Amino acid sequence: MRRQGVVLVVATSVRIVMLILAASGVAQQAASEGPYKVLKTAKVSGDGGFDCVYANDAGRRLYIPRTEQTGARITVFDLDTLAPVGTIANASARGAAVDPKSGHGFGSSKPVVMWDTKTLATIKSIDVDGGPDGILFDPFNARVYVFSHWAPNATVINAADGSIAGTIDLGGAPEQAVTDGKGHLYVDIEDKDNIAVVDAKTMTVTAHYDLAGKCGVPRAGADGDIEFGGREKYYDLDRSGMEWMGRRLIRRRWKRLVRSGMGR
């Protein structure tokens, strides 16, 4: 975990993208490569490492959890201006998620911190097992999924009141996930080289997409898709199926799997 100041970069192409970089030199390099144009940078000082950042489009807020033995916090910025908005104190979280309907935010800390997105005041702390890491809000049934590399692999929280709905055994160490908004979650299991498919209604795993030997470790992309690739191949798994960006096309078998919520 790096402990340098963070540079926030707003870049634009067809859509707005938030990039988190560790040094201004990297920001300058990124500005000269690819189709994106740097619009604004803001240097964020202070102690503490960082892992995942979260841009809440509906509330126009950017949440950056900063981990530290003392002074752990989630710093909040205006998504459009990058101006500081406030701080959620005493939250040593790896990631953040927000339910725009209830106005409740959650950090993947232990215990999980729940806050009011308008005032940034802490509402409650939620005791969970495992080691909270990745986190995802699913609008399908307004639940927050807190992922852990060890059991329980996922703790499911009702966003309205912070109560625990249950836990899920994903069969491996999850890193992040995406939702199709229709009752299915796709979770990248980084130590097993597969993607677990979760039924959001029953909170059970219905399938695994085996990626062993096909590509590198899957990760959650900035656009909400699951991305994975190796030296010669790059795949992007989203609601429309698997797209290939590299030397050759592959069958669009994944398109049918994603739409049906099934995998074999």
C-alpha positions in Angstrom: 0.0 0.0 0.0 1.5 3.3 -1.0 1.5 6.2 1.5 2.2 9.1 -0.9 -0.2 11.9 -1.6 -2.8 11.1 -4.1 -3.4 13.0 -7.3 -7.0 13.0 -8.5 -7.4 13.3 -12.2 -10.6 13.9 -14.2 -10.3 12.7 -17.7 -12.8 12.7 -20.5 -13.5 11.0 -23.7 -17.0 9.6 -24.5 -17.8 9.5 -20.8 -16.3 10.9 -17.6 -13.7 8.7 -16.0 -12.1 9.2 -12.5 -8.4 8.1 -12.3 -6.5 7.8 -9.0 -2.8 8.2 -9.5 0.1 8.2 -7.0 2.3 11.0 -8.4 1.9 14.0 -10.7 4.4 12.6 -13.1 2.1 9.7 -13.8 -0.8 12.1 -14.4 1.3 14.0 -17.0 2.2 10.7 -18.7 -1.5 9.6 -18.7 -2.5 12.9 -20.3 -0.3 12.3 -23.3 -1.5 8.7 -24.0 -4.7 7.4 -25.4 -8.0 9.3 -26.3 -8.5 10.9 -22.9 -7.9 14.5 -22.0 -7.0 15.6 -18.5 -9.4 18.4 -17.3 -8.3 18.9 -13.7 -6.0 17.5 -11.0 -6.2 17.9 -7.2 -3.5 16.8 -4.8 -4.8 15.0 -1.7 -2.3 15.0 1.2 -2.3 13.2 4.5 -1.2 9.9 5.9 -2.7 6.6 5.1 -2.7 4.2 2.2 -5.6 3.6 -0.1 -7.1 0.7 -2.0 -10.4 1.2 -3.8 -12.1 4.5 -4.5 -15.8 4.9 -5.2 -17.5 7.5 -7.4 -21.2 7.9 -6.6 -22.8 9.3 -9.7 -26.2 10.1 -8.3 -24.9 12.0 -5.3 -21.9 13.5 -7.2 -19.5 12.4 -4.5 -16.1 10.7 -4.6 -15.2 8.5 -1.6 -11.5 7.7 -0.9 -10.9 5.4 2.1 -7.6 6.0 3.8 -6.3 3.1 5.9 -4.0 3.8 8.9 -3.5 2.5 12.4 -4.4 5.9 13.7 -6.4 8.5 11.8 -8.2 6.0 9.5 -10.9 7.8 7.6 -12.9 8.1 4.4 -12.3 11.4 2.6 -15.1 12.8 0.5 -14.8 15.1 -2.5 -17.2 16.8 -4.9 -17.1 14.6 -8.0 -17.4 17.6 -10.4 -15.0 20.1 -8.8 -12.8 17.8 -6.8 -13.2 20.2 -3.8 -13.1 18.5 -0.4 -16.6 17.9 1.1 -15.8 16.3 4.4 -14.5 13.2 6.2 -16.0 10.1 7.7 -13.8 9.6 10.8 -12.6 6.3 12.4 -13.3 4.2 9.3 -10.4 1.9 8.3 -12.2 0.8 5.1 -10.9 -0.7 1.9 -13.8 0.5 -0.2 -17.1 2.3 -0.1 -20.6 2.0 -1.5 -23.8 4.1 -1.4 -27.5 3.4 -1.7 -28.8 6.6 -3.4 -32.5 5.9 -2.4 -31.9 5.5 1.4 -29.0 8.0 1.4 -26.9 5.5 3.3 -23.2 4.9 2.7 -21.1 1.9 3.8 -17.4 1.3 4.2 -15.7 -2.1 4.1 -14.1 -1.8 7.5 -14.4 -4.0 10.5 -16.8 -3.3 11.9 -18.6 -2.0 8.7 -19.3 1.7 9.1 -22.7 3.1 7.9 -23.2 6.8 7.4 -25.6 9.5 6.2 -24.5 10.6 2.8 -25.9 14.2 3.3 -24.3 14.9 6.7 -21.5 12.3 6.6 -22.4 11.5 10.2 -21.9 7.9 11.2 -25.3 6.1 11.8 -24.0 2.8 13.2 -21.2 0.2 13.1 -22.1 -3.3 11.9 -20.2 -6.2 13.3 -19.2 -8.7 10.6 -16.8 -11.7 10.4 -14.0 -12.3 8.0 -11.8 -9.5 6.6 -13.8 -6.9 4.8 -12.2 -5.8 1.5 -14.3 -5.3 -1.6 -17.8 -3.9 -1.4 -20.7 -3.5 -3.8 -24.2 -2.0 -3.7 -26.9 -3.8 -5.7 -30.0 -1.7 -6.5 -31.9 -4.9 -7.4 -33.0 -5.4 -3.8 -31.1 -2.5 -2.1 -28.4 -4.6 -0.5 -24.7 -4.1 0.1 -22.2 -7.0 -0.3 -19.1 -6.9 1.8 -16.5 -9.3 0.4 -13.7 -11.1 2.4 -10.8 -13.2 1.2 -11.7 -15.7 4.0 -15.0 -17.0 5.3 -17.6 -15.7 5.2 -16.7 -14.6 1.7 -19.6 -12.2 1.4 -21.7 -10.6 4.1 -25.0 -9.2 2.8 -26.4 -6.0 4.4 -29.8 -4.4 4.0 -29.0 -0.8 3.0 -32.2 0.6 4.5 -31.4 -0.2 8.1 -28.0 -1.8 8.2 -29.3 -5.2 9.3 -27.4 -8.3 8.1 -29.5 -10.4 5.6 -27.0 -13.3 5.5 -23.6 -14.6 4.3 -22.5 -16.4 1.1 -19.8 -19.0 0.6 -18.3 -18.0 -2.8 -15.8 -20.9 -2.9 -12.7 -18.7 -2.9 -11.2 -15.3 -2.3 -13.3 -12.5 -3.9 -11.8 -9.3 -5.0 -14.7 -7.3 -6.5 -18.0 -7.8 -8.3 -20.6 -6.3 -10.6 -24.4 -6.6 -10.8 -26.6 -6.8 -13.8 -29.4 -5.0 -11.8 -31.7 -7.9 -12.5 -30.9 -10.3 -9.7 -27.4 -11.6 -10.6 -24.0 -10.7 -9.3 -20.7 -11.6 -10.9 -17.9 -11.9 -8.5 -14.2 -12.4 -9.5 -12.6 -15.1 -7.4 -9.0 -14.2 -7.7 -7.4 -17.3 -6.1 -9.4 -19.7 -8.2 -9.3 -18.0 -11.6 -13.1 -18.0 -12.0 -16.1 -15.8 -11.7 -18.9 -16.8 -9.3 -22.5 -16.1 -10.3 -24.7 -15.2 -7.4 -28.5 -15.2 -7.3 -29.4 -12.1 -5.4 -32.8 -13.4 -4.3 -31.6 -16.6 -2.7 -28.0 -15.4 -1.8 -26.6 -18.6 -3.3 -23.9 -19.3 -6.0 -25.5 -20.8 -9.1 -22.4 -21.2 -11.3 -18.7 -20.6 -11.8 -17.1 -19.3 -15.0 -13.8 -21.1 -15.2 -11.0 -18.9 -16.5 -8.0 -21.1 -15.6 -5.3 -20.9 -18.2 -7.3 -18.4 -20.3 -6.1 -15.1 -18.9 -4.8 -13.3 -15.9 -6.5 -12.5 -12.6 -10.0 -10.9 -13.1 -10.6 -7.5 -11.6 -13.5 -5.1 -11.4 -13.1 -2.3 -14.0 -13.7 1.4 -13.5 -16.8 1.2 -15.8 -18.4 -1.5 -13.6 -17.5 -4.4 -15.8 -15.3 -7.4 -14.8 -12.0 -7.2 -16.7 -9.4 -9.9 -17.1 -6.5 -10.6 -19.4 -3.0 -11.9 -20.1 -0.1 -10.8 -22.2 -2.0 -11.4 -25.5 -5.6 -11.3 -24.6 -7.9 -8.9 -22.9 -11.5 -9.6 -22.0 -14.3 -7.4 -20.7 -17.3 -9.1 -19.2 -20.4 -6.9 -18.9 -24.1 -7.2 -19.3 -23.8 -7.6 -23.1 -21.3 -10.5 -22.9 -17.6 -11.0 -23.2 -15.8 -8.6 -25.6 -12.3 -9.3 -26.8 -9.6 -6.6 -27.3 -6.5 -8.2 -28.7 -5.3 -10.4 -31.6 -8.3 -12.6 -32.3 -12.0 -12.9 -31.7 -13.6 -15.5 -29.5 -17.1 -17.0 -29.5 -19.7 -14.9 -27.8 -20.8 -17.8 -25.6 -20.5 -15.6 -22.5 -23.2 -13.3 -23.9 -25.7 -16.0 -23.5 -24.4 -17.0 -20.1 -24.6 -13.5 -18.7 -28.0 -12.8 -20.0 -29.4 -16.1 -18.6 -27.5 -15.9 -15.4 -26.2 -19.4 -15.9 -22.7 -20.8 -16.5 -21.4 -24.2 -17.5 
